[in-house]
Amino acid sequence: MPLPAEGSPWPPPRMQPTYDAMREADVWYTGNKKEIAEFYGRAVQRDRDRPSLQDRLWAQPRDLSQPERRIHVPIAGDIATASADLLFSEAPTVRHDDATTQARLDVLAEDGAAHMRYVESAELGAALGDSYLTAVWDRDVVPDRPILTSWAGDMAIPTIRYGRLVEVTFWREVERTGDTVLRLLERHAVETGAGLIEYGIYEGTSANLGRRIPLTAHEDAAHLDPVTDDQGRQPTDIPYLTATHIPNARPNRDHRGYLGRSDYGTGVYDLFDGADQTMTSWLRDIRLGQGRAAVTAGALQDLGEGKGAFFDVHQEIYDELAMPPGSEHGITVIQFQIRHEEHRATFDHILSSIARSCGYSPSTFGLAEDGGGRTATEVVDRKSRSNTSSGRKGLYWKPSLRRISQAWIALDAVHFNGGGNPTVAPTVELAPPERQSAESIARSLQMLRSAEVISDYLSVKMQHPEWRDTEVNEEVARLEQMRTTDADPWMDASTGLAGNQLDGAPPEDDPSDE
């Protein structure tokens, strides 16, 4: 479908429930205390029948004349970052059978910082539930190749059929003055077998898209006017969609459908708020525990008539003070208890609950679990939940990366004479979240070889999982060649002996040779 009609309600009604859910995830992800408080303040006004919502720390009203004492712990951002780091601890391997295409893919990935785009998109997806990658081109910005870009799920209006993205419109605000909003829309689609990107800029309000205005009306869109037709369309000249959708995980438990779900959820938001309440209480104990001094009136220094009096806590020598007999210098020190052990135990327990609810092992975030010393294998087992979650997300990433890589190489071939062959999609392999150490791999291979249950091919593949089959086969051939040749270069071919060197070292020089 084309870009939305002028005067359409905004956001589109069908996207409103999704955007509302993403908005709650976003305020925790960004971690702005003011935005969190405003979100839950409005939520309480809308949902007065939810007492649990009213009990939250960030839903409580406060005296604006007093400083903000509530503490926010950025756990949500840490979870999204950890998710992206686990998924893309190393750059994915994108392989193509054609050598020329492979070489060009490597150049595009290196020059285009593809790994960074993947990490950015994975972090946004973990927080919001969905992310997107697009391939576009702008010769004024990058003159020799297409550009890979990342979009957040709350900036997209997708059309998905049977789980596959068929077209998508991205949008962003380019200017806001009062309630007047300028939005730039970018639609990626394939119509009658031909790809296109359509641009449009609209002047409207917070709740209405408004009227479509020329691209030259704003500097962020003016550069698109020369490369588009009178309808704002730019043909891609390739048959592939230049955008791909990556759901963080499915199913979406709130809205079903084909959109992804965030790592967070309703129960997790309660835990986020609980962590902030615990930390706020802890810091309040510290603030009150700084100690207070109650002094008699005679210990105060008079500043003069009508100017009050004060007590100097740093003064070392006092003149004679008018104090009641028997008083202990007229000064009483008040020291409140700081319940640090109780707060720390509560906070650690909440963090562990958050990690498990989001699909991760607490040890991923440096939290200790029950038990004493553990072996390396047990440590890996403790992190298995995190690795499983990361592997599940990889199932959605691999086909999406394959499709966008094919579109990327196709744009490069058509518009930049890159020479790649886009008719065959590449294969994609993701690196494991945590690689075994060389020592661990060696021990495993030794045991498997002793049991005679592993071939040379699998041995090499275990040591180098990123290698292609041709590379593995070449290494297997080299191993076989080493076995068939003389293992000891100092062995006498006629006698089969190694001289007087029983340990296989080269014989000493014979003085008679001189």
N, C-alpha and C positions, 0 to 999 in steps of 0.2 A: 504494500500500500504506500501511497505517497506521504510526504510530510503532513503533519496534522493541519486541519483547516484553521483559518483565522478565527479567533474568538473562542477556541476550544478551552474547556476548563483545564486548569493545571494544578497538580499533575493529572494525567489521564485517570479517570475513575477506576479503570481496571488495575492500575498500578498502585492505587492509594494504600490498600492493605499491606502490600509488599514494602512500599516506602516507609510506612509507619513502623513496621518491624525493624527495618534497616536503620531508621532514625534512632530508636532506642539502643541498638547495637553500636551505632556511631558515636553517641554521646559518651558511652563508656570507653570506646576505643580511642577517641581523641583525648579524653580525660580532662576536659575543661570543666572546672567546678561550677562556674556560672551557668554553663549550658546544661549540665546534669540537673542542677537545682531548678532551672526554668522548665526543663522537660517534665520533671516529676511534679512540679507545682501545677502545671497545666493538666497533667494526668489526674491529679487528685480532684481538680475542679470538674473534669469530665466524668470520672468514675468514683463518685462519692460512696458507692456501695461496696467498695473494695477496702475494708479496714486494714488489710495487710499492707496495702500501698501507702496508706496514711501513716503507718508506723515506720516507714523507711526514714533513714537519716536525712536523705536529700529531699524528702517531701515536707520536712518540718519548716514552718515559717520562722524567720529570724528578724531581729531588730537590725535594720540596715544602718543604724547609727553606730553599731558596734562592729569591731573587726570580725572577719570570717574565721571561726575557730575550727570548723570541720576540716578533717584531713581526707584527702583522696589518695588511694594507693593505685598506681597505674597497672593493675594486674591484667586488664583486658588487652592493653597494648602489648604487654610482654607475651601473652598467649599467642596473639597473631604473629608476632615476630618469631617466636619459637616454631610455630607451624611452618612458616616460610623457610626458616633455616634448616629444619629437618627435611623438608621436601627438596630443597635445592642447596644442600650443603656443598654440592659440586654441580657444575654445569651439566645439563642433560646431553646425552650423545645423540646427535641427529645424523643418521647415516643414509647415503644414497648410493645405489649401485653404480651410477655413472660417475667416473672420476672427475670429469670437468664440473659436473653439478656439485659434487662433494667439495671440491676446492672453492667454488663460489659460495656455498653454504657456510663454509668455515670463515670466509672473509666477511660475509654479512653478519654472522654471529659475533665476530670479534670487533669489527668496526661499529656495528650497531648496538653494542653492549646488550646483547640479547639476554644474557644471564641476569643482569640487573632488572630488566623488564619482567622476567619471570618471577623474580623474588618480590618485586613490588606488587605484581598482580596476585601472587599467592598470599601475601599479607592482607591485602584488601579483601580477598575472597574469604579468608579465615574469619575476618571480623564481620563482614556484611553478608556472606553466603554466596555471592556471585562476583565474578570479575570477567573482564573481556580483554582480548588482544586484537589490535587492528594493524593492517599494513597499508600505509599511505605513502605519498611522495610529494616533496616540495623542493624543487631544484635550487631555490634561493637559500634554503637551510642546509640541505645535503645534496650536492650536485651529482653524486656518482652512484647512488643506491636508494632503494626505498627505505622507509622509516618504520620501525616497530614501535607501537604505542600501547599504553595500558589504560584501561578505564575501570572505574569502580561500579559495582552493581547498582548503586542508587543514582547513577547518571545514565541509565540505559532503559530503553523501552523495547524489549525483544519480542520477536515473533518466533515461537518454537513449535515445531511439529514432530511428534513422536520422539521427543528428546533431542532433536537436531535443530540448531539455529538456522533459520532460513532468511531472516533479515533483522536488522536492529537499527534503532535511531538513538544516537547519543546526544546529550544536551548539557550545556553549562551556562551559568550566568556570566555575562561579560561586563555588565554594568547594572548597578542598582542605585536609584536616586529616590529616596522616600519610598513610595509604593510603586514606582515605575521601574520595571525590570526589563532588561534586554537579554534575550537568550539566543545562543547560537546552537542550531540543530545540525547534526551530521548523520545522514542515513546511508547505511551500507546494504546493498541488495544485489540480486541477480534476476534480471528480467529477460525472458525469452533467450536464455543461455548467455546473456552478456552482462558482465558485472558493471556496477556503477556506484558512485558516491554522490549523494545529493546534499547540498548545503542550503540553509535558510536562516535568516536572523529575524527575530520577532520582538516587537515592543508591546509589552503587556503589563500585568500586575502580578502580585503574589499568587492570586487564585485564577488568573486567566492568561492564556498564551498571547492574546492580543493580535495585532495586525503584522503582516509580513512586510518588512522594509528592505530596501536594497542592501546588498552585501557591503557596498561602499560606505554605509552609514556608520560603521564602526571600524576602528583600526584593526581589531582582532579578526575581522572577516574580509577586509578590503583586498587582501592578497588573493582571495579565492575568485574574485570577479573575473579576472582575465582568463582563468582556466575552466570556467563553467559556461554553460549555455544560458539562454534567457530564463530557463527554469531552475537554474542553480545546479545543474547536473554535470558531473565529470565522468565520462566513460573510463573504465579501467582497462578495457581491451583484453580482458582475460575472462574465462568462464567460471572463475571461482569467487566465492564470497570472501571479501577482504576483512572479515571479522570472524572471531571465534569466541564461543561462550565456554567458560570454565566454572561449573558448579563446584562449590567447596565440598559438599557431600549431599547425598540424597538418601531418603526422601526428605522433603521439607515437611516437618511434622505439623506446622501451623497452617500452611496453605496448599499442601500437596502439589500437584502440577509438576513441572519440569525445572523449576528454579531450585537453587541449592539452599542449604541452611547454614547459618552461622555456627561457629564453635560455641557461641553463647546460647542461652535460652532463658525462659522465664525463671526457672529455679536458680540458674547461675546468677541472674541479676540480683536475686535475694542475697546470695552469698557475697557478691561484689559489695553490696550495701553493708552487709554484716562485717566484712573486712574493714571498710571505712569507719564503721561505728567502733570497732575494736581499737583501731589505731587512734581515732579521735579521743576515746576514753583514756588510752595509754598516755597520749601527749598531755591530756588534761591532768592526769596524775603527776606527770613530770612538772608541769607548770605550777600546780599547787604545792608540790613537794619541794619547791625551791626554798621554803622556810619563810616564816613570818615572825616578827617581833612585836609584842605588846608591851608598851612602856607606860609608866605613870605620867601624869601631867607634868610633874616636876622635871622630867627628863627631856621635855621638849624645849627647843630654843624659840623664844618669843621674837617674832619679826617686827614687832611694833604694833601700835594700836590699829586695829582693823585689818592687819596684814596676816594674821594667823600665826601658826608655829609649826616647826618641823623637828624631826629627829635625825641626826647624822649618824648613820650606821658605821661610818668609817672613822669616826672620832675615837682617839685612843685615851685621852685624858679629859676628865670632866671636872668642872668646879663643883663645889659643894651643892648637892641637889636637895630640894625639899621633898623628902620621901617619908612615908609612914614608918614608924619604928618596926623593926623586924622584917622589912621587905628585902628581897634578894636583889639588891642594886636597882630595884624598881623596873627590871626588864624580864619579860617572860618570852622564851623562844618557842614557837609553835612549828612542828615539823610533821607534815602529813606523810602517810605511808605511800610508797610507790609500788604498786602491785605488778612488778615487771614479770615475774614468773607466770602469774595467772594470765596476763595479757599475751605473753609470748606463746604460751601453750594454746590459747584460744585462737590466736592469729595463725599459727602454723597448722592447726587442725582445719581452719576455714580454707587456707590456701590449698591444702591437700585435697579437700572436698571439691574445690573449684577445678583443680587439675584433672581429677578423675571424671568429673561431670563433663568437662570439655574434651575428654578422650585422650588424656595424657597421663603418663606416670608422674607421680610427685617428684621423683628423683630427677626428672628432666629440668625442673626448676630449682634444683639444689636443695630440695627438702629431704630430710632424713626420714627413713622408714624404720619400722620396728625390726629389731635384729642386730646382731653384733657384726663382726667382720664377715665379709663375703668374698667369694672367689670372683674372678673376672667373669666367669660364665653366669654366676648369679647376678652380678651387676647388669649384664646384658639382659637377663631375664626380667629384672625389675623395670627395664625400659621398654619391654616388649609391647606394652600398650601404646606408647608413643609411636613406636615403629609401625605397629599395625594401623594406627590412624593415618600415619603418613603414607603407608602403602596403599591404603584405600583411596586417599585423595589422588595418588598417582594414577589410578585407573581412569580418572576423569581428565587428567592433564595430558596423558599420552596421545589420545586421538585428537584432542584440541591442538596440541603442538604440531602434530602431523599435518593437520589441515592448514593452519596458518603458515607453516613453513613452505607448503606447496604454493600457497597464494603469494608468499613473499618472493620465492624464486621465480614465479611466473611474472610478477610485476618487474622484477629485475631484468628478466630476459627480454620483455617487450619494450620497456621504456629506457633501459640502460645498457642493452646489448650485453648482458651478463654472461650469456652463453650456456646457462643451465638448462636442463630438461625437466620442465614442470609436469609433464604428462604422467609421470610415475611419482606417487607420494613417497617421501622418505620414511624411514623407520625411526622410532624414538625409544631410547632407553634412559631411564632415570637412575641416578646413582643411589645406592642404599643410604638410609639416614645415617647409619654408623658402619664404617668399614671395620672388619676384623684387623687386628694388628698382624704384622708379618710373622711374628712368633706364633700367634694363635693359628694362622693358616698353615704354617709349617708343621705344627703338632698334629693338626687334623689330617693333613696329607700323609704324614708318616704313619698314623694309625690305619688310614684307609689302604695305603700301599701294603702295610704288613698283613692286612686281612685279605689283600688281593681282590678288592671290590671296587677299584677305581681305575679308569683308563688314563692314558697320557692326555687325551683330549680334555677330559673333565678336570684333570689336575691343572692343566694350563688355564682352563676357563675359570677355575676357582681362584687362581692367583691373579688373573687379569680379566675380570668380568666385562670390562668395557671393550675388549678386543672383538673384532669381527671374526667370522668363521675362517676366512682366508688367513688372517693373521695367526689364529690359533693353530690351524693346520700347518702353517709354515714352521711354527715353533715345535710342533710334534715331529715334523720331519727332521729338524735339527737335532732333537733329542735322540731319534732313532739312528741318525748318522753318527752321533757321538758313541753310541753303544757298539756299532759295527766296526769302528776304527780302533786302533791299538790304544788302550786306555793309558799305557805307560810309555811315554816317548823315549825313555832310557832303556827299554827292554831290548835285549839282543835277539834279533830275529832268528839267528841260527840255533842258539842254545835255549831260548825262552827264559834266560836268566837276566837279572839286572845287575850283573857284576857283583861287587861286594857290598852293594847298597840294599840292605834288606828292607829299608823303609821307603824305597822308591825315589830317593834323592839322586841327583846326577853323580856319577863317579868322579873321584878326584882326578886332576890332571896327571898324566904319566910323564915324569921328567924325561924319559927317553924320547918323547915326541919332539923335544927340542933338538 
